[in-house]
Amino acid sequence: MKLLATDFESLPTVPQHIHKSNRSDIYFKQDNTFKVPKATVKGRILTNDLGYPNDPNTSVFVQLWLNLLKEHINELSYLAEMAYLSSSISDEN
């Protein structure tokens, strides 16, 4: 028999910051509704070697690279979607 929670004040409503380093931040928030693990992973590649985003040629190269990366991980992305996971890749200037 499962007991219903009665102390709703103790349940966190926002993710808790549990780790910080110079390269990453890790947050945790329990999914109390469905009892399934959740994760959000964000990565960032920073470069200004080729004048991105100011150079039009470099901007086209970045879009081409992103499209190739999406195509490369297409099969893995499909499997993730079947497990109700989502992903996105974009360039944020």
N, C-alpha and C positions, 0 to 999 in steps of 0.2 A: 504494500500500500504506500502510495506517495503522499507526503504531507505538503500542503500548500504553504508558501512563505507568508508569514504574518508581519515580519519586520522589513518593510519596504524601504526604510531610511538607509539601511546598510548596503543596499544594492547600488553599485556605482552607475551613474547615468552617462558619464563620459569616460573615455579610455584613460587608464592610469599610465603615467609615464614611468616605465620600470627600468630603463637603461639609456644612458647617453654616452656617446663617445664622439671623437672629432669627425667620424665618418658616418655615424648612424644614430638614430633615435628609435627606441622600441616602446610601443604602447601595448597595453592589454585591456580587453574588455570582455567579460564573460557573456556568452549568449545564453541567457537564462530561459529563453522561450523555447528554442528547438534543441538545446543541448548538443550542438554540433560545433566543431572547431571552426574558427574564422581567422583569416589572416589578410592583411593588406601589406603589400610589398611595393615600395616605390624606389626606383633607381634613377639616377641622373648622370648623364655623361656631359661634362662641361668642356667646351673647346672654343677657342677663338684663334686657333692656329691658321685657319684659312680665311679669316675675315667674316665668318658666319655670325650673325645673319645679315650683315650689310652687303655682302657680295652676292649678286644674283646667281652666278655660276655655282657658288658654294651652297646656296639655298636649294637649287635644283639637285645637287649631289646629295644633300641631306634627305630630301624627299625620296629620291631613288633608293638610298640606303635603307630608309624606314620601310619602304614598300617591299624590298628584298627581305628584310628581317621578318616582316609580317608573313610573307610567303613561306619563309623557312620554318617558322614555328606554327604554321597553319594547322597541321595535324594535331599537335599538342594542344593548341587552342581549342580545337573541336572537342577533344576528349575532356578538357576542362569545362567547356560549356555543357556537356552531357552530365557532368557532376554538379551542375548549377554554380559553377565558378565563372568569373568574368575577368577579362584582362583588356588592357588598352595600351597602345604605344602611340606617342605623339611627340612632336617637337614643340616646346614651349620657349619662345624667344624671351 
